[in-house]
């Protein structure tokens, strides 16, 4: 037998166009699934942040009420102890945030 008749076995094989298209389409599907997961996570985190901000606002309002009550009690105790009425000064210092500001 002559060596000229032997067909060489291909050592490198190039994927066909159909195979390349299938690979790329599969990768697009994988990326879309990953993006869907990431978007769901971002939506969850955004909702959590909004809920935390609302809760913080409620807590801050409660703290404001408690501090104002403590301040008024301290002023009353000073009045009882020293006979000096500081309630008008304290009332002028306390700003009511629920009332709209007067236009000047």
ROSE-4610 file (N, C-alpha, C; in Angstrom, 1 decimal, always signed):
// ROSE-4610
residu = [X/X/X/X/X/X/X/X/X/X/X/X/X/X/X/X/X/X/X/X/X/X/X/X/X/X/X/X/X/X/X/X/X/X/X/X/X/X/X/X/X/X/X/X/X/X/X/X/X/X/X/X/X/X/X/X/X/X/X/X/X/X/X/X/X/X/X/X/X/X/X/X/X/X/X/X/X/X/X/X/X/X/X/X/X/X/X/X/X/X/X/X/X/X/X/X/X/X/X/X/X/X/X/X/X/X/X/X/X/X/X/X/X/X/X/X/X/X/X/X/X/X/X/X/X/X/X/X/X/X/X/X/X/X/X/X/X/X/X/X/X/X/X/X/X/X/X/X/X/X/X/X/X/X/X/X/X/X/X/X/X/X/X/X/X/X/X/X/X/X/X/X/X/X/X/X/X/X/X/X/X/X/X/X/X/X/X/X/X/X/X/X/X/X/X/X/X/X/X/X/X/X/X/X/X/X/X/X/X/X/X/X/X/X/X/X/X/X/X/X/X/X/X/X/X/X/X/X/X/X/X/X/X/X/X/X/X/X/X/X/X/X/X/X/X/X/X/X/X/X/X/X/X/X/X/X/X/X/X/X/X/X/X/X/X/X/X/X/X/X/X/X/X/X/X/X/X/X/X/X/X/X/X/X/X/X/X/X/X/X/X/X/X/X/X/X/X/X/X/X/X/X/X/X/X/X/X/X/X/X/X/X]
num = [1/1/1/2/2/2/3/3/3/4/4/4/5/5/5/6/6/6/7/7/7/8/8/8/9/9/9/10/10/10/11/11/11/12/12/12/13/13/13/14/14/14/15/15/15/16/16/16/17/17/17/18/18/18/19/19/19/20/20/20/21/21/21/22/22/22/23/23/23/24/24/24/25/25/25/26/26/26/27/27/27/28/28/28/29/29/29/30/30/30/31/31/31/32/32/32/33/33/33/34/34/34/35/35/35/36/36/36/37/37/37/38/38/38/39/39/39/40/40/40/41/41/41/42/42/42/43/43/43/44/44/44/45/45/45/46/46/46/47/47/47/48/48/48/49/49/49/50/50/50/51/51/51/52/52/52/53/53/53/54/54/54/55/55/55/56/56/56/57/57/57/58/58/58/59/59/59/60/60/60/61/61/61/62/62/62/63/63/63/64/64/64/65/65/65/66/66/66/67/67/67/68/68/68/69/69/69/70/70/70/71/71/71/72/72/72/73/73/73/74/74/74/75/75/75/76/76/76/77/77/77/78/78/78/79/79/79/80/80/80/81/81/81/82/82/82/83/83/83/84/84/84/85/85/85/86/86/86/87/87/87/88/88/88/89/89/89/90/90/90/91/91/91/92/92/92/93/93/93/94/94/94/95/95/95/96/96/96/97/97/97/98/98/98/99/99/99/100/100/100/101/101/101/102/102/102/103/103/103/104/104/104]
x = [+0.8/+0.0/+0.9/+0.4/+1.1/+0.6/+1.5/+1.0/+0.3/+0.3/-0.5/-2.0/-2.4/-3.9/-4.5/-3.7/-4.2/-4.7/-5.9/-6.5/-6.2/-5.7/-5.3/-6.5/-6.5/-7.5/-7.4/-8.4/-8.3/-8.0/-7.0/-6.6/-7.3/-7.6/-8.4/-9.7/-10.7/-12.0/-12.7/-13.1/-13.8/-15.3/-15.9/-17.3/-18.1/-19.1/-19.9/-20.6/-21.2/-21.9/-23.1/-23.8/-25.0/-24.5/-23.4/-22.9/-22.6/-21.9/-21.6/-22.8/-23.8/-25.1/-25.8/-25.8/-26.4/-25.6/-24.3/-23.5/-23.8/-23.8/-24.1/-25.5/-26.5/-27.9/-28.0/-27.3/-27.4/-26.7/-25.6/-25.0/-25.9/-26.6/-27.6/-28.7/-29.1/-30.2/-29.6/-28.4/-27.7/-27.6/-27.2/-27.0/-28.4/-29.4/-30.8/-31.3/-31.0/-31.4/-30.6/-29.3/-28.5/-29.0/-29.4/-29.9/-31.2/-32.1/-33.3/-33.1/-32.2/-31.9/-31.4/-30.4/-29.9/-30.9/-31.8/-32.9/-33.8/-34.1/-35.0/-34.3/-33.0/-32.3/-32.3/-32.1/-32.0/-33.4/-34.5/-35.8/-36.1/-35.6/-35.8/-35.0/-33.8/-33.0/-33.6/-34.1/-34.7/-35.9/-36.7/-37.9/-37.5/-36.4/-35.9/-35.4/-34.7/-34.2/-35.3/-36.3/-37.5/-38.2/-38.4/-39.0/-38.2/-36.9/-36.0/-36.1/-36.1/-36.2/-37.5/-38.6/-39.9/-39.8/-39.3/-39.2/-38.3/-37.2/-36.3/-37.0/-37.9/-38.6/-39.6/-40.2/-41.1/-40.4/-39.2/-38.4/-37.9/-37.5/-37.0/-38.1/-39.3/-40.4/-40.7/-40.7/-40.9/-39.8/-38.5/-37.4/-37.6/-38.1/-38.3/-39.3/-40.4/-41.4/-40.9/-40.1/-39.5/-38.5/-37.7/-36.8/-37.5/-38.5/-39.3/-39.9/-40.5/-41.1/-40.1/-38.9/-37.8/-37.4/-37.3/-36.9/-37.9/-39.2/-40.2/-40.2/-40.0/-40.0/-38.8/-37.6/-36.5/-36.7/-37.4/-37.7/-38.6/-39.6/-40.6/-39.8/-38.9/-38.1/-37.3/-36.7/-35.9/-36.8/-38.0/-38.9/-39.3/-39.5/-39.9/-38.7/-37.5/-36.3/-35.8/-35.8/-35.2/-36.2/-37.4/-38.4/-38.3/-37.5/-37.3/-38.1/-39.0/-39.8/-39.1/-38.6/-38.0/-38.9/-40.1/-41.0/-41.1/-41.2/-41.4/-40.1/-39.0/-37.7/-37.6/-38.0/-37.9/-38.9/-40.1/-41.2/-40.7/-40.0/-39.5/-38.4/-37.6/-36.5/-37.0/-38.1/-38.7/-39.4/-39.0/-39.6/-40.6/-41.8/-42.8/-42.7/-42.2/-42.0/-43.2/-44.3/-45.6/-46.3/-46.0/-46.7/-45.9/-46.6/-45.9/-45.3/-44.1/-43.4/-44.2/-44.1/-44.8/-43.9/-44.5/-43.7/-43.4/-42.2/-41.8/-41.8]
y = [-1.2/+0.0/+1.2/+2.1/+3.4/+4.4/+5.2/+6.2/+7.4/+7.5/+8.5/+8.3/+7.1/+6.8/+7.1/+7.3/+7.4/+8.8/+8.8/+10.1/+10.4/+11.6/+12.0/+12.3/+11.8/+12.0/+13.5/+14.2/+15.6/+15.7/+16.5/+16.6/+17.8/+18.8/+19.9/+20.0/+20.3/+20.3/+21.6/+22.3/+23.6/+23.3/+24.0/+23.8/+24.4/+23.8/+24.3/+25.6/+26.3/+27.5/+27.2/+26.1/+25.8/+25.6/+24.9/+24.7/+26.0/+26.9/+28.2/+29.0/+28.9/+29.6/+29.1/+27.7/+27.1/+27.5/+27.5/+27.8/+29.3/+30.2/+31.6/+31.8/+31.1/+31.2/+30.7/+29.6/+29.0/+30.0/+30.6/+31.6/+32.8/+33.2/+34.3/+33.9/+32.7/+32.2/+32.2/+31.8/+31.8/+33.2/+34.1/+35.5/+36.1/+35.8/+36.3/+35.7/+34.5/+33.9/+34.6/+34.8/+35.5/+36.9/+37.6/+38.9/+39.0/+38.0/+37.9/+37.7/+36.9/+36.7/+38.0/+38.6/+39.9/+40.9/+41.0/+42.0/+41.8/+40.5/+40.1/+40.5/+40.3/+40.6/+42.1/+42.9/+44.3/+44.9/+44.3/+44.7/+44.4/+43.3/+42.9/+43.9/+44.2/+45.1/+46.5/+47.0/+48.3/+48.4/+47.3/+47.3/+47.3/+46.5/+46.4/+47.8/+48.5/+49.8/+50.8/+50.7/+51.6/+51.3/+50.1/+49.7/+50.1/+50.0/+50.4/+51.9/+52.7/+54.1/+54.6/+53.9/+54.2/+53.9/+52.8/+52.4/+53.4/+53.8/+54.8/+56.1/+56.6/+57.8/+57.7/+56.5/+56.3/+56.3/+55.7/+55.6/+57.0/+57.8/+59.2/+60.1/+59.9/+60.7/+60.3/+59.0/+58.6/+59.1/+59.1/+59.6/+61.1/+61.8/+63.3/+63.5/+62.8/+62.9/+62.7/+61.6/+61.3/+62.3/+62.8/+63.9/+65.2/+65.5/+66.7/+66.6/+65.4/+65.2/+65.3/+64.7/+64.8/+66.2/+67.0/+68.4/+69.2/+69.0/+69.7/+69.4/+68.1/+67.7/+68.3/+68.4/+69.0/+70.5/+71.1/+72.6/+72.8/+71.9/+72.0/+71.7/+70.8/+70.5/+71.7/+72.4/+73.6/+74.7/+74.8/+75.8/+75.6/+74.3/+73.9/+74.1/+73.8/+73.9/+75.4/+76.1/+77.5/+78.6/+78.3/+79.3/+80.1/+79.7/+80.3/+79.6/+80.4/+79.8/+79.9/+78.7/+78.6/+78.1/+77.8/+77.2/+78.0/+79.3/+80.2/+80.1/+80.1/+80.0/+78.7/+77.6/+76.3/+76.1/+76.7/+76.6/+77.3/+78.4/+79.1/+78.4/+77.6/+76.8/+75.6/+75.1/+73.8/+74.2/+73.6/+73.9/+72.8/+73.1/+72.1/+71.8/+70.6/+70.3/+70.0/+69.7/+69.3/+70.6/+71.7/+72.9/+73.6/+74.1/+74.8/+76.1/+76.4/+77.6/+78.8/+79.9/+81.2/+81.8/+82.4/+83.1/+84.5/+84.9/+86.2/+87.2]
z = [+0.0/+0.0/+0.0/-0.7/-0.8/+0.2/+0.7/+1.7/+1.1/-0.2/-0.8/-0.8/-0.5/-0.5/+0.8/+1.8/+3.2/+3.4/+3.9/+4.3/+5.7/+5.9/+7.3/+8.1/+9.3/+10.3/+10.8/+10.8/+11.2/+12.7/+13.0/+14.4/+15.1/+14.3/+14.8/+14.0/+14.8/+14.2/+14.5/+13.4/+13.6/+13.7/+14.7/+14.9/+13.7/+13.4/+12.3/+12.7/+11.7/+12.0/+12.9/+12.6/+13.4/+14.9/+15.1/+16.5/+17.1/+16.4/+17.0/+17.3/+16.5/+16.7/+18.0/+18.1/+19.3/+20.5/+20.5/+21.7/+22.1/+21.1/+21.4/+22.0/+21.4/+21.9/+23.3/+23.6/+24.9/+25.9/+25.5/+26.4/+26.7/+25.6/+25.8/+26.8/+26.7/+27.7/+29.1/+29.3/+30.6/+31.2/+30.3/+30.8/+31.1/+30.4/+30.7/+32.1/+32.3/+33.6/+34.7/+34.5/+35.6/+35.8/+34.7/+34.8/+35.5/+35.3/+36.0/+37.5/+37.9/+39.3/+39.9/+39.2/+39.7/+39.9/+38.9/+39.0/+40.2/+40.4/+41.5/+42.8/+42.9/+44.1/+44.3/+43.3/+43.4/+43.8/+43.3/+43.6/+45.1/+45.6/+47.0/+47.9/+47.5/+48.3/+48.3/+47.2/+47.1/+48.0/+48.0/+48.9/+50.4/+50.7/+52.0/+52.5/+51.7/+52.0/+52.2/+51.4/+51.6/+52.9/+53.2/+54.5/+55.7/+55.6/+56.7/+56.9/+55.8/+55.9/+56.6/+56.2/+56.8/+58.3/+58.7/+60.1/+60.9/+60.2/+60.9/+61.1/+60.2/+60.4/+61.5/+61.7/+62.8/+64.1/+64.2/+65.4/+65.7/+64.7/+65.0/+65.5/+65.0/+65.6/+67.0/+67.3/+68.7/+69.6/+69.1/+69.9/+70.2/+69.2/+69.3/+70.4/+70.4/+71.4/+72.8/+72.9/+74.2/+74.7/+73.8/+74.2/+74.6/+73.9/+74.2/+75.6/+75.8/+77.1/+78.2/+78.0/+79.0/+79.2/+78.1/+78.3/+79.0/+78.7/+79.4/+80.9/+81.2/+82.6/+83.3/+82.7/+83.3/+83.5/+82.6/+82.8/+83.9/+84.1/+85.2/+86.5/+86.5/+87.8/+88.1/+87.1/+87.4/+88.0/+87.4/+87.9/+89.4/+89.7/+91.1/+92.0/+91.5/+92.4/+92.6/+91.5/+91.6/+91.4/+91.0/+90.9/+89.6/+88.7/+87.4/+86.3/+85.6/+84.6/+83.3/+82.8/+81.5/+80.4/+80.7/+79.7/+78.5/+78.6/+77.4/+76.5/+77.2/+76.4/+75.7/+76.4/+75.8/+74.7/+74.9/+73.9/+72.6/+72.7/+71.6/+70.9/+71.6/+71.0/+70.3/+70.7/+70.1/+68.9/+67.8/+66.5/+66.2/+65.9/+65.5/+64.0/+63.7/+62.3/+61.5/+62.3/+61.6/+61.1/+61.7/+61.2/+60.1/+59.1/+58.0/+58.5/+57.8/+58.2/+57.7/+58.5/+58.0/+57.0/+56.0/+55.0/+55.5/+55.3/+55.8/+54.6]
